[in-house]
Amino acid sequence: MVKKLTKHGNSLALVIDRPILELLRIDSDTPLDVSTDGERLIIGLAKPSTRRDKFEAAQAVAHKRYGNAFQKLAQ
């Protein structure tokens, strides 16, 4: 499939057709890894990092312990 880039503000965007998004189960919240081999643009699903997993676990514990305090501080 040959695609052209679309102007998006001061940048260019690659529009991915809905059937491809559905096939790969990708939506606007799906993290993608973009890289190149010097000749090709390579787009793939981003693998969750161990560091991110640890952060989210710590965040869940903090929210469970101090959620009420966080809400009061936010107000």
Secondary structure, DSSP 8 states (H G I E B T S, - for coil): -----EEETTEEE----HHHHHHHT--TT--EEEEE-SSSEEEEE----HHHHHHHHHHHHHHHHHHHHHHHHH-
